[in-house]
Structure formats: structure tokens, C-alpha cells
Amino acid sequence: MTKVSRSQKRNPMPPVALIGTGPVSRSLGWALHHAGYPISAVIGRNLPQACRMQRQLDADLAGNRIGYVPERVKIVFLAVPDDQIVLVAVELAQSSFLDETCTAIHCSGALPASVMSPLRARGVSLLSFHPMMSFPRGSRKPSLRGVSIGIEGEPQAVPLGMRIARDIGAVPVEIPTELKTSYHLAAVWASNFLEGLIDQAASLMDEISRDRSQSLQMLEPLIQGTIDQIKRTGIEGALTGPAMRGDLGTIRRHLETLATQHPEYSRLYRDMTRYIITTLVKDIGDNHQRILDLLEDR
């Protein structure tokens, strides 16, 4: 079996089809369903997962082919990996029901809505709709309430994106197309790079605890406390540590330890300490230039 149908229900909101069954699609579908949007179809290569989503979202249909998207659909969400968006758009463009009353929306933070250009010939409006949050594999429908949504696309489609974001309790933020890459870089810096930094901090702590879970447990209050303090006082107000205090001797000992035990972290330590001193602190007294000289690669 490749398609499961249910009777259509009346609803004043435009019918939605979800293409994709991953964590973004599950969370978005859940939010749309609870906001009153009728989910007409859930389409995914994993039919059992599509059927589970159909039941959870009270959707009319589940299938594993884009051709199963019903003709009544007016909004199609492409919640698929970035490198599949164009391929899905090409296949979706073959659907006979598409016209100027339809909107195609992808959920990529990096790509502009225009990557779905094969749909333009059908008159479909194009939009990108990116929740600024993490969707780990295996996560269970995290709420989108209060989450910022990056909205970018064609002028006629942007108001719809803003409306959907507000309807699901999120905060819409319009992103100029030319700044889409910068927007996504900010997300990578705040999420992926933070995870990398925490992993490196845990690696250093592992030498003491000999256990990764204990290392993370030891670091968690510091990490959470830093985030909480940033929310209260801003980044500069939350800043602490040797770079903020101008502790030349401590920074020298850090560099010596890194050189002998963790040379792979040395460049990052130098770059981050230099950034803090020159951008966030700006002046730490007599040791300012001495520390900058110490941070130079030898």
C-alpha cells in the first residue's frame, strides 16, 4: 500500500500538504494542526512514518509519492534536506492543480525561496520559512511557540508566511534575500559552533573526570549561567575570565598547556581571546598590548 485516505473536513484555513517526515515536518505539522490548519496530506519516502503523522495530525491522506498531493491543497511545505528541495520542486511542478492561488514553502535556513523556481511556471508563489531552533534527530515535536521564524521570499508570499508564523505562536522576522546566507551563518555560529566549543571544553574536562557525562554535568551550570546572564545584562555584562580581567600570567599558562597537550586547540584559543580583548573588552589596562603580543603565533 502506498496511500491512505481519510474524509476531508471543512475548515476555513487553507489546506496544507507536508512533504517530508523528519523532525522539522513533525514539529511544523503539529503546530499547524493545533493552529487550525487542515493537513490534507503527509508525503514521505518513509510511508510508516507518514501514516503515523497522518494519525497524529488528523490528516486526510498519507503517501510516499508527491503525485498523491490532493488538488484542494493551497500550501505545500517542503520540509526536506536542502539538497532535495530543487528535486522535489521539479517533481511537484508536474502537479496539474498548481496555480497562482498556491504557495510553496521550504524550510531551509540557508537557501532562498527562489531555489524552487521550477514552480514559477505554474504561477505558484515561493517562500522560505525557517524556525530559528534546533531539531535534533529523534526529537519529539518541540513547540514553535515564541521561536523566531525567518521569512523570505516573493513579496506576494511574505504576508502569508507572517500570518502562519503568528498563527502557530511564533515570531516572524522578514529576512532580505541578499542577507539569507548571513542569517544562516548566525544560526550555525550559535548552534553548531557552540556545540563544537562545548565538546572541546568537555574534552579538556575529561582529563579530570575521566567520564564524558560527568564532564558535561560539571560544565552545564556554567554554560546555562552564562546564557542566563547574557539575557539579563548583555554579552559584555556577562563576560568574565582572564581575557576580561587582563590576566597575562593565566593566559600564558593556558597557551603553554595547549602547546604541549592540545595543540589542535591553540589557534582557536588565540583567535577567541584576541576577539574578546579587541571587540568586547577593548581596554584592559597595562596588559592589553602585552596579551595581544603573547597571542601572536610564533
Secondary structure, DSSP 8 states (H G I E B T S, - for coil): --EEE------SS--EEEE--SHHHHHHHHHHHHTT--EEEEE-S-HHHHHHHHHHHT-SEEESSGGGS-TT--EEEE-S-GGGHHHHHHHHTT-TT--TT-EEEE--SSS-GGGGGGGGGGT-EEEEEEESS---TT------TT-EEEEEE-TTTHHHHHHHHHHTT-EEEE--GGGHHHHHHHHHHHTHHHHHHHHHHHHHHHHHHS-HHHHHHHHHHHHHHHHHHHHHHHHHHH--SHHHHT-HHHHHHHHHHHHHH-GGGHHHHHHHHHHIIIIII---GGGHHHHHHHHS--
